[in-house]
Amino acid sequence: MSDETRDSNGTVLADGDNVTLIKDLKVKGSGGVTLKRGTLVKNIRLTGDTDEIEANVEKVRGLVLRVEFVKKA
C-alpha cells in the first residue's frame, strides 16, 4: 500500500495543487449546494487519509472531497 494521495487518473497530488471535479457532487449539510462537474478547486490540502483531500470552494469552506471524484488541473 502506498502512502501517496492520487487523483482519479493516478496522478500524485500535493498540498497546494489545483483539481477539477469530474462529477456533479451534492454537498451534505450545506443546504442543497451542488458542485458542478468541471468546477476548479484551488489550493487543496492533503489529509492523513490517502482517499480524501480538504478544500475550500466558493460556497463551502472546509470541504472534504474523495479523490475518486477529482483530477489534477
GUPA-630684 format. One line per field, with one value per residue: residue number from 1; residue in three letters; chain; x negated, y negated, z negated of N, C-alpha, C in turn. Coordinates in steps of 0.001 Angstrom, whole numbers, plus 500000, padded with zeros to 6 digits. Each point is the difference from the previous one (the first is absolute). Example, Ala and Ser with C-alpha at 12.3 -4.5 7.8 and 13.67 -1.06 7.14 Angstrom:
BEGIN
resi = 1/2 .
resn = ALA/SER .
chain = A/A .
neast = 486810/500350 .
nnorth = 505690/498950 .
nup = 492200/500720 .
caeast = 500890/499180 .
canorth = 498810/498810 .
caup = 500000/499940 .
ceast = 499100/500770 .
cnorth = 498800/498910 .
cup = 500000/499270 .
END
This chain:
BEGIN
resi = 1/2/3/4/5/6/7/8/9/10/11/12/13/14/15/16/17/18/19/20/21/22/23/24/25/26/27/28/29/30/31/32/33/34/35/36/37/38/39/40/41/42/43/44/45/46/47/48/49/50/51/52/53/54/55/56/57/58/59/60/61/62/63/64/65/66/67/68/69/70/71/72/73 .
resn = MET/SER/ASP/GLU/THR/ARG/ASP/SER/ASN/GLY/THR/VAL/LEU/ALA/ASP/GLY/ASP/ASN/VAL/THR/LEU/ILE/LYS/ASP/LEU/LYS/VAL/LYS/GLY/SER/GLY/GLY/VAL/THR/LEU/LYS/ARG/GLY/THR/LEU/VAL/LYS/ASN/ILE/ARG/LEU/THR/GLY/ASP/THR/ASP/GLU/ILE/GLU/ALA/ASN/VAL/GLU/LYS/VAL/ARG/GLY/LEU/VAL/LEU/ARG/VAL/GLU/PHE/VAL/LYS/LYS/ALA .
chain = A/A/A/A/A/A/A/A/A/A/A/A/A/A/A/A/A/A/A/A/A/A/A/A/A/A/A/A/A/A/A/A/A/A/A/A/A/A/A/A/A/A/A/A/A/A/A/A/A/A/A/A/A/A/A/A/A/A/A/A/A/A/A/A/A/A/A/A/A/A/A/A/A .
neast = 499158/500230/499205/500065/500408/500854/500110/501133/499031/499764/500263/498755/500732/499820/499619/501073/500189/500304/501282/500521/501268/500136/500742/501299/499766/500930/499961/499751/501113/500141/501141/499556/498788/499931/498858/499896/500151/498670/500561/499284/499275/499718/498694/499985/500486/498889/500706/500178/501169/499435/501219/499503/500555/499418/501094/499824/501313/500512/500863/498955/499809/498753/500103/500470/499092/500687/498801/500918/500365/498677/499551/498690/500056 .
nnorth = 501186/499081/499051/500111/498731/500775/499258/499749/499251/500007/498714/499887/499799/498679/499580/499225/501247/499814/500265/500845/499692/501320/499565/499799/499191/500674/498821/501024/499607/499711/500590/501109/499663/499825/500672/499229/500953/500053/499971/498877/500863/498818/500190/501254/500681/500688/501098/500557/499864/501016/500255/499046/498858/498931/499225/498804/499904/499343/500998/500827/499794/500449/500059/501207/500207/500966/500578/500935/498818/500011/499055/500163/498713 .
nup = 500000/500910/499520/501334/500060/500674/501126/500655/500526/498696/500234/499543/498892/499908/498797/500153/500413/501277/499731/500881/499731/499923/498966/500264/498977/499324/499393/499189/499386/501293/499742/500566/499614/501322/499916/501051/500921/499900/498783/500068/499320/499450/499952/500432/498972/499825/499797/498841/500623/500637/499494/499183/500481/499459/500113/500534/500172/501030/500057/499991/498709/499988/501318/499749/500949/500576/500024/499877/499461/499923/500844/500082/499686 .
caeast = 500842/499187/500566/500175/501379/500089/501308/500710/499161/498776/498981/499733/500403/499216/500598/499956/500393/501351/500662/501283/500970/500356/501386/500800/500038/500866/499265/500867/499963/499731/501249/500327/499000/499442/498808/500142/498849/499171/499683/498599/499778/498622/499238/500468/499145/500064/500368/499292/500627/499621/501209/500715/499288/500790/500006/500990/500574/500758/501145/499779/498656/499662/500618/499172/500349/499397/499106/500541/500851/499212/498792/499092/500248 .
canorth = 498814/498787/498934/498833/499672/499966/499629/501064/500477/500569/498965/499696/498663/499404/498795/498813/500294/499689/501168/499777/501064/500787/500435/499113/500503/499332/499816/500281/499035/498650/499395/500307/499544/501018/499578/500523/500597/498985/498950/499962/499885/499536/500063/501098/500447/501447/500439/501223/501077/499887/499984/498740/498727/498884/498887/498943/499539/498768/500058/500915/499967/501203/501126/501201/500650/501291/499822/500675/499056/498856/500219/498872/498979 .
caup = 500000/500024/499181/500844/500366/501465/500533/500712/501099/499463/499844/498594/499578/498919/499409/500845/501382/500450/500577/500654/499710/501184/499816/499155/498631/499041/498755/498857/498914/500495/500438/501392/500971/500888/500737/501356/500667/500628/499044/499597/498562/499878/498756/499152/498902/499788/498651/499643/500767/501414/500833/499811/499963/499492/500938/499863/501256/499811/499092/498883/499416/499251/500683/500184/501270/500316/501154/501183/500731/500475/500785/499876/501039 .
ceast = 499117/500686/500123/501483/500040/501407/500606/499195/498680/498868/499836/500391/499133/500753/499858/500363/501409/500575/501331/500922/500358/501453/500728/500094/500960/499251/500959/499842/499784/501267/500266/499026/499513/498804/500036/498693/499212/499632/498532/499914/498532/499437/500522/499004/500170/500398/499158/500495/499664/501199/500751/499054/500931/499896/501016/500477/500879/501031/499747/498552/499743/500615/499005/500492/499313/499157/500521/500864/499239/498870/499148/500213/498706 .
cnorth = 498755/498919/498700/499794/499825/499645/501168/500576/500597/499005/499672/498553/499527/498808/498827/500238/499496/501254/499584/501169/500734/500461/498934/500615/499177/499935/500177/498904/498567/499302/500178/499483/501187/499404/500679/500606/498897/498844/500102/499775/499678/500289/501066/500265/501504/500279/501225/501205/499822/499968/498676/498808/498952/498857/498955/499648/498802/500086/500806/499913/501298/501262/501162/500712/501349/499830/500691/499066/498787/500448/498745/499039/499600 .
cup = 500000/499178/500791/500287/501502/500440/500779/501153/499527/499846/498519/499710/498839/499429/500961/501450/500281/500640/500613/499665/501289/499949/499185/498606/499159/498680/498834/498949/500431/500480/501481/501040/500818/500727/501363/500507/500699/499081/499596/498501/499808/498619/499036/498871/499849/498560/499675/500784/501484/500933/499932/500054/499401/500985/499579/501395/499674/498884/498738/499536/499237/500568/500096/501256/500111/501259/501254/500848/500525/500913/499892/501175/500679 .
END
